[in-house]
Amino acid sequence: MELWEYASHDAVGLRGLITSGQVTAAEVEDAARRALEAANERVNGLALPIFDPALDHADDGPLAGVPFLIKDSGPMAEGVPFFLGSRAIPGVTPRHDTDLMRRVRAAGLVTLGLTTVPELVVSFATESLRYGPTRNPWRPDRGVGGSSGGAAALVAAGAVPVAHANDGAGSVRLPASCCGLVGLKPSRGRTPCGPDLGEPGFGMAVESGLTRTVRDAARYLDAIRGPAAGDKYTAPPPPRPYEEELAADPPRLRVAVTTRAWPGVPVDPEVAEATARTGRLLEEMGHAVAEASPQVDRDAVLRTIMTQMVALVAPLLLAPRRPDPARMEAVSRRILRMAEERSALDLIAGLDEQNRLTRTVGAFFTEYDLLVTPTLARLPAPHGTLRYDDPDHTVESWLRTEFDYGPFTSLFNISGQPAVSLPLAQSRDGLPIGVQLVAPYGREDLLFRVAARLEEAVPWRDRVPPEGLRRAGGR
């Protein structure tokens, strides 16, 4: 396969070529290896050299033969070391697969590499000192978001059609917005976290992936959804596969649209207009659209996220050998210190904030079926904007900087609703703009129905980044 031909197909398309015998899985893998090498030179999205051979996988799953990448966010695959993007973690090698990884293998996905993340996987910018900045294929001087930044850059560049990602405050949706991708955060309990991770961040972090098309997001979620062994809390099972929902029109929906960030920060006019235009399009489709949003206390969101961070870094503090703070970035050191100093009462207060915010959002979705917001408040930021290694930052001041940039996503990690970022617009300068759709708890089916209609109305498939491998018009 020519690189442009390989990169022009999404995951479902590649699987179709393999099934029909037009290409072999080996030919697809060979093209993917060449594509990864070429794309990574441009975007710096790989945390390790390309795996040789690929990780073991089934040859008869729903995505058999489709190239795939996993994220450097913790123990995932047996024998593959993880670093959490930190120079202080030399590489910890898991002795077994997570439940999620077993599903990835069973789906037939061909895992070829590990993608870059910010240190400790907490920033909205993927530019750790360990890896250096991951560059945006739409414009190399701009960031790719975080924390699933390496995954987003390589999917957008055409190296692979789908990659593992997870989302604890926006880490799937923000990179999707920056790179012009589909980024779904499922409902809490929809996908397994795996035996080594439990429920990180009190259930705020959810496993998912990044794709270029809605149909790929649906097939991937169908392949990985469902509780892990021993899970006590799971989302209600959908009545049918998500891929089947794509052909169904949604009923007439009560749609709320807002372009006002709950922290009160300004929203870029081009971002706001893209969101408002999506609302008008939904109204033209027959839905009842009104301006509304949950009434949210910004400080309560910040306090809840700080509680989540304590849970996320606790394994480092409990490890037999702690990472050397001198080899960590400035905000990482402060997060570890904050976690050590927090009392049990602080954690209980944070959980109480999470409960109250969850009830607020739950009540909102008794009046509305869908919420439409920007994904980011601004266009993709230049490298260095969020200043994670700035010693003048406190944890709180850094979080405020983060949420001035991406204020719309973390609330739904706290409350557990499914949300998706769709690449529905571009700026005058050609940068991607994502629009976020949020549905009631457990209603990914509704998100897929609406997303499929929007993809038909505002097709984005032929938008290709200048630093990518794809060609406009390729299928």
Salt bridges, closest charged atoms under 4 A:
ASP10 OD2 - ARG215 NE 2.71
ASP10 OD1 - ARG461 NH2 3.61
GLU29 OE2 - ARG33 NH2 3.00
ASP30 OD2 - ARG34 NE 3.16
ASP97 OD2 - ARG105 NE 2.58
ASP99 OD1 - ARG102 NH2 3.44
ASP99 OD2 - ARG103 NH2 2.77
GLU127 OE1 - HIS383 ND1 3.57
ASP141 OD1 - ARG139 NE 3.06
ASP167 OD1 - ARG173 NH2 2.87
ASP196 OD1 - HIS96 NE2 3.19
GLU207 OE1 - HIS164 NE2 2.66
ASP222 OD1 - ARG225 NE 3.40
GLU243 OE2 - ARG219 NH2 2.95
GLU245 OE2 - ARG240 NE 3.07
GLU245 OE1 - ARG449 NE 2.77
ASP249 OD1 - ARG453 NH1 3.63
GLU270 OE2 - ARG428 NH1 3.73
GLU273 OE2 - ARG277 NH1 3.47
GLU273 OE2 - ARG280 NH2 2.56
GLU291 OE2 - ARG260 NE 3.88
ASP299 OD1 - ARG400 NH2 3.01
GLU340 OE2 - ARG322 NH1 2.52
ASP352 OD2 - ARG356 NE 3.41
GLU353 OE2 - ARG303 NE 2.53
GLU353 OE1 - ARG356 NH2 2.57
ASP369 OD1 - ARG254 NH2 3.05
ASP390 OD2 - ARG387 NE 2.83
GLU396 OE2 - ARG400 NH2 3.00
ASP404 OD1 - ARG298 NH2 2.96
GLU444 OE1 - ARG190 NH2 3.04
ASP445 OD1 - ARG443 NE 2.86
GLU456 OE2 - ARG453 NH2 3.06
